[in-house]
Amino acid sequence: MDPDLKWLIGIAVGQFTTLGGLILALFNRLAARQSAGDKALHERVDRANDRIEVVKDNYVRRDDFHEHMKRIEDGIAKLDEKLTDALKKSSQ
């Protein structure tokens, strides 16, 4: 084999090896950066979930509150009717 051809093949292999190593290093760095971004995102999501849980534990839903108040008001109205009927009967 011609020495010039061997030299050319050696240079090509060296360049491809260097280029391959550079590509692998760049992909590794990109993956590390993406992993760090994912960690930060997961931490933000976890904090948001914690705040949601605090709100769920400490506050009542508006629909539940209105339904409960309606039951109380209905109970008071029934009690008022019974009391009025009892007073009418006792005054006769």
C-alpha positions as CSV (number, residue, x, y, z in Angstrom):
1,M,0.0,0.0,0.0
2,D,1.2,3.4,-0.9
3,P,2.6,5.4,2.1
4,D,0.6,8.5,1.1
5,L,-2.6,6.5,1.2
6,K,-1.7,5.1,4.6
7,W,-1.1,8.6,5.8
8,L,-4.4,9.8,4.4
9,I,-6.3,6.9,6.0
10,G,-4.6,7.6,9.3
11,I,-5.6,11.3,9.2
12,A,-9.2,10.4,8.3
13,V,-9.4,7.8,11.1
14,G,-8.0,10.4,13.5
15,Q,-10.5,13.1,12.4
16,F,-13.4,10.7,12.6
17,T,-12.3,9.6,16.1
18,T,-12.0,13.2,17.2
19,L,-15.3,14.1,15.6
20,G,-17.0,11.1,17.2
21,G,-15.6,11.9,20.6
22,L,-16.7,15.5,20.3
23,I,-20.3,14.5,19.3
24,L,-20.4,12.1,22.3
25,A,-19.2,14.8,24.7
26,L,-21.8,17.2,23.3
27,F,-24.6,14.7,23.7
28,N,-23.5,13.9,27.2
29,R,-23.4,17.6,28.1
30,L,-26.9,18.1,26.6
31,A,-28.3,15.1,28.5
32,A,-26.8,16.5,31.8
33,R,-28.3,19.9,31.1
34,Q,-31.7,18.4,30.3
35,S,-31.6,16.2,33.4
36,A,-30.9,19.3,35.5
37,G,-33.8,21.1,33.9
38,D,-36.0,18.1,34.6
39,K,-35.0,18.1,38.2
40,A,-35.8,21.8,38.5
41,L,-39.2,21.3,36.8
42,H,-40.1,18.4,39.1
43,E,-39.2,20.4,42.1
44,R,-41.5,23.2,41.0
45,V,-44.3,20.8,40.3
46,D,-43.9,19.2,43.7
47,R,-44.0,22.6,45.4
48,A,-47.2,23.4,43.5
49,N,-48.7,20.1,44.5
50,D,-47.8,20.8,48.1
51,R,-49.6,24.2,47.9
52,I,-52.6,22.5,46.4
53,E,-52.7,20.0,49.2
54,V,-52.6,22.8,51.8
55,V,-55.5,24.5,50.1
56,K,-57.4,21.3,50.0
57,D,-56.8,20.6,53.7
58,N,-57.6,24.1,54.9
59,Y,-60.4,25.4,52.7
60,V,-63.8,24.1,51.6
61,R,-65.2,24.0,48.1
62,R,-67.7,26.7,47.3
63,D,-70.4,24.2,46.2
64,D,-70.0,22.1,49.3
65,F,-70.3,25.3,51.4
66,H,-73.4,26.5,49.7
67,E,-75.0,23.0,49.9
68,H,-74.2,22.9,53.7
69,M,-75.6,26.3,54.3
70,K,-78.8,25.5,52.4
71,R,-79.3,22.4,54.6
72,I,-78.8,24.5,57.7
73,E,-81.3,27.2,56.4
74,D,-83.8,24.5,55.5
75,G,-83.4,22.9,59.0
76,I,-84.0,26.3,60.6
77,A,-87.1,27.0,58.5
78,K,-88.5,23.6,59.5
79,L,-87.7,24.3,63.1
80,D,-89.4,27.7,62.8
81,E,-92.5,26.1,61.3
82,K,-92.7,23.5,64.1
83,L,-92.2,26.2,66.7
84,T,-94.9,28.4,65.2
85,D,-97.3,25.4,65.1
86,A,-96.5,24.5,68.7
87,L,-97.1,28.1,69.8
88,K,-100.4,28.2,68.0
89,K,-101.5,25.0,69.6
90,S,-100.4,26.1,73.1
91,S,-102.2,29.5,72.8
92,Q,-105.5,27.9,71.9
